Amino acid sequence: MNFSVLGSGSKGNSVYIESGTTAILIDAGFSGKEIAARLHSIGRKLEDLNALFVTHEHHDHIQGVGVLSRRCNIPVYGNYGTVKGGEKLMGKLFKYSEFATGEVVRMQDLQIRSFSVSHDAADPVGFVIGNGEVTLAYCTDTGKVSALLRQRLMGCNGLVLEFNHDPQMLKEGPYSLALQQRVRSDHGHLANADGAEFLQSLLHDQLQYVILAHLSATNNHPDLAMTAARNVVRSHPLQLKVASQNLATKLMLLKK
């Protein structure tokens, strides 16, 4: 199974995943034109996509969902709360398939299972995507790590995890007190130390890639996130990367 984080941060989020003849996007938080360009940068195109799965209705996750669905005839998968909350921004969709949070959606070579996360949205989710041999977890936009999150992500071969902010930078930065409180809350975002602690609990011998995602451009720095992660990973032979807001990562291969 191959994957690429096309971009991650407060200005847009999207992940490309493929296995066999099946290819999907998780979120489309950029314009359709920008997503097409980022797919092109990894040697892929919009016509390759079989479906688009949505985590929640915030602008940085659904900006391009409607236009991609309509122009490229891509079906959109989401739970009721997410699609209802985002219907004004997404507009009419080519096709909408609803799943219940926690349900497994089987799509040709992939199985996509949603799980609930803690965020200030209608019914936000993360996903574990598998092909029968390996699994990739996508877990961002959560203010706390629950027992359910640990259970769902345990044993995955690849992880895209939130390392959103550095608490000191958040405290000293330009955000209002109300916005700081929102970020720090159980329905906000994980700090670097929280993400690192979560990662430490998920380490195992078959973990191949960990991507640090949804870094705040204002309240974090890639070096701070990477240092926090390295302190818990230590000598584990996985590959550790920071997702960029502006560029897609290379295609990464998860293998059995």
C-alpha positions in Angstrom: 0.0 0.0 0.0 1.3 3.4 -1.0 0.4 6.8 0.6 1.3 10.4 0.5 0.3 13.3 2.7 -0.5 15.9 0.1 -0.5 18.6 2.7 -1.3 19.1 6.3 -2.0 22.1 8.5 -4.5 24.8 9.3 -4.7 25.9 5.7 -5.5 22.5 4.2 -5.3 18.7 4.6 -5.4 15.8 2.3 -3.9 12.3 2.1 -3.7 10.0 -0.9 -3.8 6.2 -0.4 -3.6 3.4 -3.0 -3.5 -0.4 -3.1 -3.8 -2.5 -6.2 -6.3 -0.7 -8.5 -7.9 1.2 -5.7 -7.1 4.8 -4.8 -8.8 7.2 -2.3 -8.3 10.6 -0.7 -8.9 11.3 3.0 -10.1 14.9 3.1 -9.7 17.5 0.4 -8.9 20.7 2.2 -7.3 22.5 -0.8 -8.8 23.7 -4.1 -9.4 21.2 -6.8 -6.7 22.7 -8.8 -4.2 22.5 -6.0 -5.0 18.9 -5.2 -4.6 18.0 -8.9 -1.2 19.7 -8.8 -0.1 17.8 -5.7 -1.2 14.5 -7.1 0.7 15.3 -10.3 3.8 15.9 -8.2 3.7 12.3 -7.0 2.9 10.9 -10.4 -0.9 10.5 -9.9 -4.0 12.2 -11.2 -7.6 12.9 -10.2 -8.8 10.2 -12.6 -7.1 7.6 -10.5 -9.4 8.2 -7.5 -12.2 5.8 -6.6 -13.6 7.8 -3.6 -13.1 10.6 -1.2 -13.5 10.0 2.6 -14.1 13.0 4.9 -13.1 13.3 8.6 -15.1 16.3 9.5 -16.7 19.5 8.1 -14.1 22.2 8.9 -12.9 24.3 5.9 -9.3 23.0 6.0 -10.6 19.5 5.4 -13.5 19.9 2.9 -12.7 23.0 0.8 -12.2 21.0 -2.4 -14.6 18.1 -1.7 -17.6 19.4 -3.7 -15.7 20.5 -6.8 -13.7 17.3 -7.0 -16.8 15.2 -6.6 -18.8 17.1 -9.2 -16.1 17.6 -11.8 -14.5 14.1 -11.6 -17.5 12.0 -10.6 -15.9 11.0 -7.4 -18.2 9.5 -4.7 -17.9 11.0 -1.2 -18.1 9.0 2.0 -18.9 10.6 5.3 -21.0 10.2 8.3 -24.3 12.1 8.6 -23.0 14.9 11.0 -20.1 15.7 8.8 -22.0 15.9 5.5 -24.9 17.8 7.1 -22.5 20.2 8.7 -20.5 20.7 5.5 -23.3 20.7 3.0 -23.2 24.5 2.4 -19.5 24.6 1.6 -19.4 21.3 -0.3 -22.5 21.9 -2.3 -24.0 19.2 -4.5 -22.0 16.0 -4.6 -21.7 13.5 -7.5 -22.6 10.8 -5.1 -22.8 10.6 -1.3 -22.5 7.4 0.6 -23.1 7.6 4.4 -21.4 5.4 6.9 -22.0 5.1 10.6 -19.0 6.1 12.8 -17.1 2.9 13.6 -18.3 1.1 10.4 -16.0 -0.6 8.0 -16.4 0.4 4.3 -15.0 -2.1 1.8 -13.9 -0.8 -1.5 -12.2 -3.2 -3.9 -8.6 -3.6 -2.5 -9.1 -1.4 0.6 -11.0 -1.6 3.8 -11.6 1.8 5.5 -12.7 1.9 9.2 -13.7 5.1 10.9 -13.3 5.8 14.6 -14.5 8.7 16.7 -12.1 11.5 17.8 -12.6 14.5 20.1 -12.8 17.7 18.2 -15.2 20.7 18.0 -17.1 19.3 15.0 -20.4 17.5 14.5 -19.1 13.9 14.4 -15.4 14.0 13.7 -13.5 10.8 12.8 -10.2 9.3 12.0 -9.6 6.3 9.7 -7.7 3.1 9.7 -7.1 1.9 6.1 -6.0 -1.7 5.3 -5.5 -3.9 2.3 -5.4 -7.3 4.1 -1.7 -7.1 4.6 -0.8 -3.7 6.1 -2.7 -0.8 7.7 -2.4 3.0 7.8 -4.0 5.1 10.5 -5.0 8.8 10.0 -5.6 10.5 13.3 -5.5 14.3 13.5 -7.9 17.0 14.9 -8.4 15.5 18.3 -7.9 17.2 21.7 -7.4 14.1 23.7 -6.2 10.5 23.3 -8.9 8.1 24.4 -8.7 4.3 25.0 -10.5 3.9 21.8 -7.8 5.7 19.8 -5.1 3.5 21.3 -7.1 0.4 20.5 -7.8 1.4 16.9 -4.2 2.5 16.1 -2.4 -0.3 17.9 -0.5 -2.5 15.5 -0.8 -0.2 12.4 2.2 -0.2 10.0 1.9 3.5 9.3 0.7 6.4 11.3 -0.3 10.0 10.4 -0.5 11.6 13.9 -1.3 15.1 15.1 1.6 17.2 16.6 -0.3 20.5 16.5 1.3 23.0 18.8 4.0 23.8 21.3 2.3 25.1 24.5 4.8 27.9 25.2 4.5 29.2 21.6 0.8 29.1 21.9 0.8 31.0 25.2 3.2 33.7 23.9 1.7 33.9 20.3 -0.9 36.1 18.8 -4.0 33.9 19.4 -6.6 35.4 21.7 -7.1 33.8 25.1 -10.4 32.2 23.9 -8.7 30.7 20.8 -5.8 29.4 23.0 -8.3 27.8 25.3 -10.1 26.2 22.3 -6.8 24.8 21.0 -5.8 23.4 24.4 -9.2 21.9 25.2 -10.3 18.3 24.9 -12.0 19.2 21.7 -9.0 21.1 20.2 -5.7 19.8 19.1 -2.8 17.7 20.6 0.4 19.4 21.7 3.7 17.9 20.7 4.2 16.2 24.1 0.7 14.6 23.8 1.4 13.4 20.3 4.7 12.0 21.5 3.2 10.2 24.4 0.5 8.7 22.1 3.2 7.6 19.7 5.2 5.9 22.4 2.3 3.8 23.3 1.9 2.7 19.7 5.5 1.6 18.9 5.9 -2.0 17.7 8.3 -3.9 15.5 6.2 -3.7 12.3 5.7 0.1 12.5 7.3 1.5 9.4 6.3 5.1 8.9 5.2 7.9 11.3 4.1 11.2 9.8 3.8 14.2 12.2 0.8 16.1 10.9 -1.4 19.2 11.3 1.4 21.3 12.7 0.4 24.9 13.5 2.3 27.4 11.4 1.9 30.0 14.2 2.3 27.9 17.3 4.7 25.2 16.4 7.9 24.5 14.5 8.9 21.2 12.7 12.1 21.0 14.8 10.1 21.0 18.0 7.7 18.4 16.8 10.5 16.2 15.5 12.5 16.5 18.7 9.4 15.4 20.8 8.9 12.4 18.5 12.5 11.4 18.4 12.7 11.4 22.2 10.2 8.5 22.4 11.1 6.7 19.1 14.8 6.6 20.1 16.5 3.7 18.2 13.3 2.2 16.7 13.9 1.6 12.9 10.9 3.4 11.6 11.0 6.4 9.3 9.9 9.6 10.9 8.7 12.6 8.8 7.0 15.9 9.3 4.1 16.7 6.8 4.3 20.0 5.1 1.5 22.5 4.5 2.9 23.4 1.1 4.2 20.3 -0.5 3.2 16.6 -0.8 5.4 14.0 0.7 6.9 11.4 -1.6 4.9 8.2 -2.1 5.7 5.9 0.8 5.3 2.1 0.6 3.9 0.1 3.5 4.8 -3.6 2.9 4.1 -6.8 4.7 
